[in-house]
Structures are given as structure tokens and as C-alpha cells.
Amino acid sequence: MSGEGEDGKDGATAGGDTDATTEEYTALDRVAVLNPQSGDADHREQVRTLADEYGYTVLESSAENEPFEFARLAGAAGTDCVLAAGGDGTVNEVARGLDAAGALEDVTFGVVPAGTGNNFAQNVGVEDVRHAFEVAERGERRRIDVATADGRLFLNSCIAGLTADASAATSSEMKARLGVLAYVINGLRTAAEFDGLPLAVEATGPEGKETWTGEAVAVLVGNARRFPAEGRSQANVEDGLLEVTIVERMPPANLLEEAAVQRLFGEETENVTHLRASELDVAVQRDEPVSFSFDGEMGAYRSLAIRTRPRVLEVCVGEVYDPNPE
């Protein structure tokens, strides 16, 4: 289902006892779309208990693409609030489903972090499963940007290169055992064999048009996420701009040294380019397509037109969410 390994296997139910149908959505004000196999797959009962306590109908996925379809149907039926209970891949599917129904601007959206990394949840200030329901009930609502790559929606980030390859190579079992460390380990394993990406990048932003051409180790495009050397990863997700980081190809030993001293995405290394853009065009300068990861969901492209849609999605945010992070 996603780069998070989120392929639910338990029954898909609405309210816990019947298969979800189109007709059932007409009476639902609050829906929680649950992927029971996200992360270490131990959150199912807690989500269901809290959903019942707070008055949410649970739609539980049992097959690939069901979170998308549940969200599409819920959005089409005019559901007021939709929570995505899973990892970043599930969050992405639910948001895309709402968008497919033309309901992205009308629904209040919340995230229940139950995956491995839970990057989007962290960036909107949601700490854990219980906190997610508390935030959805009493927390602040903010309108945030979303982004699209050739029309494919993403909330957190779009990445290509070494980081995306490491994510795709990380098995569900490895993530269950090691958590976020699994991505780091696979990144180090992949670095010595990585050939680099020949790219031409054109960014349109506050400074006008900027271009970059060369071989990259990674291209990281953040919407809700930025890629700092340390500290919180939240980007300004209300400014209509993408945070773009391009890491140039360098010898593997240099790359690992940069990463080891936490300078890989920092300002003090000459091998990294930072851009801010409302429009980003990426062209691959080779015959083979490049794998891109959209919130953990993989796709292969030879070119991408990435655009922002400013402040279209109302999201439940936690207390530590910062509308204007430095």
C-alpha cells in the first residue's frame, strides 16, 4: 500500500460490525479511517476505543487502496471530520481520497500517528494516538498548504535519490524491529553503490527563477517538512512555498562524513543547495525514470511539475505547532 509497509489485513468495517458501503456514509459526521497494519500493528484496539469515546465511526482497511476509497466516499457524502489513523502513507491516501471527492477544502482533517516515522503528525504537533483525538476535539484548526507533483497530492514531502531508495528498500519487518533507525541503516548501505541523479531543476519563488543542473545524491522537497541538520523538521506550511534541498553527488566517504557530523542538510556545507519555491520543475537527464517518494508512496518519473495549493486543507494541530517556524 505504501512505502510505510501499510497493508491492512483485518476486516474493513464501519462502526465495527458491517462492511462499509456508499449508503452508510450519508449519516456519518465523524470518520476515522484506520490502517491496522501500520507501524508495529499494535494500535487497533486503542484507536477503536478512543473513536467510540469521541464519537467517530471507524472504517478499517483490509486491502490496498481502501483508505483512499473510504476517504473518497466520506468526502463525497459530506462528512465533517476525517481522521487518518496510520503512518505517513495512510495519511497521504486519505488526503488524496478527499481530494478526489472534491472535498479537500470542506473537511476538517486530522492525523492519528500509528506508523513508523509519523513525520506529518510530528510537524502538525500531534504526539500520539490519544493526543490525536484530544486535538481533534479541542485543538486549534489551521489552514495549511498541500502540494502536487504532476497532479499527485502530497502533504509532507517528495524525495528522490539516496533517501527515497533507502526508504523503498526498508522492509516492514526491519521497520518493526528498528523504527526510524532502519531508514538510516539502509541509507548507509546504499550510499556506496549510488550512482547519482543527473537533473535539471527550475524553481520559481520569492527571488524569481533559480536553476540548478548537475548530479544529485538526493532531492528533498518539503511542504510540511523541511530538512534541517538538527531540531524539529516542521516547515512553514502556510506560506505557499516549498522547502527544497538538493544534495550534490560526492564521494561516498565524504557523504558519510557529512552525515556523521550532522551537516548533510545544514548551511555550512558547499555540497547542498537550498531553494524556496511555489513552483518546481525537475527534469531527469537520462533515459531511465527516477523513483520519487511522496509521503512514503513510490512512483517513477522522468520529469515532475511540482506546485503548491496554498492553505486549502483545514487541519487539527497540536499545541506545539508553529504557524511561522524559523
Residue pairs with C-beta under 8 A, 6 or more apart in sequence:
1 7
1 8
1 35
1 61
1 64
1 65
1 67
1 89
1 90
1 93
2 87
2 88
2 89
2 90
2 92
2 93
2 295
2 296
2 297
3 89
3 167
3 168
3 293
3 296
3 297
3 298
4 38
4 39
4 86
4 87
4 88
4 89
4 90
4 115
4 116
4 117
4 175
4 296
5 37
5 116
5 171
5 172
5 175
6 35
6 37
6 38
6 86
6 87
6 89
6 90
6 115
7 37
7 64
8 34
8 35
8 36
8 37
8 38
8 60
8 61
8 62
8 63
8 66
8 67
9 36
9 37
9 62
10 36
10 37
10 44
10 60
10 62
11 19
11 60
11 62
12 19
12 20
12 59
12 60
12 61
12 62
12 63
12 66
12 70
13 19
13 20
13 58
13 59
13 60
14 20
14 21
14 24
14 28
14 57
14 58
14 59
15 57
15 58
16 48
16 58
18 24
20 59
20 70
20 73
22 73
22 77
25 31
25 73
25 74
25 76
25 77
25 79
26 77
28 57
28 74
28 77
28 79
29 55
29 79
29 80
29 81
30 54
30 55
30 56
30 57
30 79
30 80
30 81
30 83
31 56
31 57
31 58
31 59
31 70
31 74
31 79
31 81
31 82
31 83
32 47
32 51
32 56
32 57
32 58
32 59
32 82
32 83
32 85
32 112
33 59
33 61
33 67
33 70
33 71
33 74
33 82
33 83
33 84
33 85
33 86
33 90
33 94
34 44
34 47
34 48
34 51
34 58
34 59
34 60
34 61
34 85
34 86
35 60
35 61
35 67
35 85
35 86
35 87
35 90
35 114
36 43
36 44
36 60
36 61
38 85
38 86
38 87
38 89
38 90
38 114
38 115
38 116
39 86
39 87
39 114
39 115
39 116
39 118
39 175
39 176
40 176
41 176
43 85
43 114
43 129
44 60
46 129
46 130
47 58
47 85
47 112
47 114
47 129
48 58
50 129
50 130
50 133
51 57
51 58
51 133
53 133
54 133
54 136
54 137
56 81
56 83
56 133
59 70
59 74
61 67
61 70
61 90
65 93
67 84
67 86
67 90
67 93
67 94
67 97
68 93
68 94
68 96
68 97
68 100
69 97
70 94
70 97
71 82
71 84
71 93
71 94
71 95
71 96
71 97
71 98
71 101
72 97
72 98
72 100
72 101
73 97
73 101
74 82
74 97
74 98
74 101
74 103
74 107
75 82
75 97
75 98
75 100
75 101
75 102
75 103
75 104
75 106
75 107
76 101
76 102
76 103
78 103
78 106
79 103
79 107
80 107
80 108
81 107
81 108
81 109
81 110
81 136
82 94
82 98
82 107
82 108
82 109
82 110
83 109
83 110
83 111
83 112
83 132
83 133
83 136
84 90
84 91
84 93
84 94
84 95
84 109
84 110
84 111
84 112
85 112
85 114
85 129
85 132
86 112
86 114
86 115
87 113
87 114
87 115
87 116
87 117
87 118
87 296
88 115
88 117
88 118
88 119
88 120
88 156
88 295
88 296
89 115
89 295
89 296
89 297
90 114
90 115
91 111
91 120
91 121
91 155
91 156
91 295
92 153
92 154
92 155
92 156
92 294
92 295
92 296
92 297
93 297
94 109
95 104
95 109
95 146
95 153
95 155
95 313
96 152
96 153
98 104
98 107
98 109
99 146
99 153
104 146
104 312
104 313
105 312
105 313
105 314
107 314
108 136
108 141
108 314
108 315
108 316
109 313
109 314
109 315
109 316
110 126
110 132
110 135
110 136
110 315
110 316
111 120
111 121
111 124
111 126
111 132
111 315
111 316
112 121
112 126
112 129
112 132
112 133
113 121
113 122
113 126
113 127
113 128
113 129
113 132
114 129
116 175
116 176
116 179
116 180
116 182
117 180
117 183
119 156
119 157
119 224
119 225
119 233
120 155
120 156
120 224
120 225
120 295
121 127
121 132
122 232
122 233
122 234
123 156
123 224
123 225
123 232
123 233
123 234
123 235
123 237
123 321
124 144
124 224
124 234
124 237
124 315
124 316
124 317
124 318
124 321
125 135
125 317
125 318
125 319
125 320
125 321
126 132
126 135
126 316
126 317
126 318
127 318
131 318
132 316
135 316
135 317
135 318
136 316
139 316
139 317
139 318
139 319
140 316
140 317
140 321
141 314
141 315
141 316
141 317
142 238
142 314
142 315
142 317
142 321
142 323
143 238
143 311
143 312
143 313
143 314
143 315
144 224
144 237
144 238
144 311
144 313
144 315
145 223
145 224
145 237
145 238
145 239
145 240
145 308
145 309
145 310
145 311
145 312
145 313
146 153
146 154
146 155
146 223
146 308
146 309
146 312
146 313
147 153
147 154
147 155
147 158
147 221
147 223
147 242
147 306
147 307
147 308
147 309
148 154
148 306
148 307
148 309
149 158
149 292
149 294
149 301
149 304
149 305
149 306
150 301
150 304
150 305
152 294
152 299
153 294
154 223
154 294
154 295
154 297
155 223
155 224
155 295
155 313
156 222
156 223
156 224
156 225
156 295
157 220
157 221
157 222
157 223
157 224
157 225
157 293
157 294
157 295
158 221
158 223
158 292
158 293
158 294
158 304
158 306
159 167
159 218
159 219
159 220
159 221
159 292
159 293
160 197
160 216
160 218
160 219
160 282
160 290
160 291
160 292
160 293
161 194
161 197
161 216
161 217
161 218
161 219
161 247
161 290
162 187
162 190
162 191
162 194
162 217
162 218
162 247
162 255
163 183
163 187
163 218
163 220
163 293
164 218
164 291
164 292
164 293
164 298
165 190
165 194
165 291
166 183
166 186
166 187
166 189
166 190
167 183
167 186
167 293
167 296
168 291
168 293
168 298
169 186
169 189
169 190
170 182
170 183
170 186
174 182
174 185
174 186
175 182
178 185
187 259
188 256
188 259
191 252
191 255
191 256
192 252
194 217
194 252
196 215
196 216
196 217
196 249
197 215
197 216
197 217
197 219
197 249
197 284
197 290
198 214
198 215
198 284
198 285
198 286
199 212
199 213
199 214
199 215
199 216
199 219
199 246
199 282
199 283
199 284
199 285
200 211
200 212
200 213
200 282
200 283
200 285
201 211
201 212
201 213
201 219
201 244
201 246
201 275
201 280
201 281
201 282
201 283
202 209
202 210
202 211
202 280
202 281
203 209
203 210
203 211
203 212
203 244
203 275
203 276
203 277
203 279
203 280
203 281
204 277
204 278
204 279
204 280
205 241
205 275
205 276
205 277
205 278
205 279
206 241
206 276
207 276
210 275
210 277
212 246
212 273
212 275
213 285
214 248
214 249
215 248
215 249
216 246
216 247
216 248
216 249
217 247
217 248
217 249
217 250
217 255
218 245
218 246
218 247
219 244
219 245
219 246
219 247
219 282
220 227
220 244
220 245
220 246
220 247
220 265
221 242
221 243
221 244
221 280
221 306
222 233
222 235
222 242
222 243
222 244
222 245
223 235
223 237
223 242
223 243
223 308
224 234
224 235
224 237
225 233
225 234
225 235
225 243
226 233
226 234
226 235
226 243
226 245
227 233
227 243
227 245
227 265
228 265
228 266
229 262
229 263
229 264
229 265
229 266
230 262
232 325
234 321
234 322
234 325
235 243
235 325
236 323
236 324
236 325
238 310
238 311
238 323
238 324
239 310
240 278
240 308
240 310
240 311
241 276
241 277
241 278
241 308
242 276
242 277
242 278
242 280
242 306
242 308
243 274
243 276
244 273
244 274
244 275
244 276
244 277
244 280
245 265
245 272
245 273
245 274
246 272
246 273
246 275
247 264
247 265
247 271
247 272
248 271
248 272
248 273
250 258
250 271
254 271
255 264
258 264
258 269
258 271
263 269
264 272
265 272
266 272
267 274
278 307
278 308
279 305
279 306
279 307
279 308
280 304
280 305
280 306
280 307
281 303
281 304
281 305
281 306
282 303
282 304
282 306
283 302
283 303
284 290
284 301
284 302
284 303
289 300
289 301
289 302
290 300
290 301
290 302
291 298
291 299
291 300
292 298
292 299
292 300
292 301
292 304
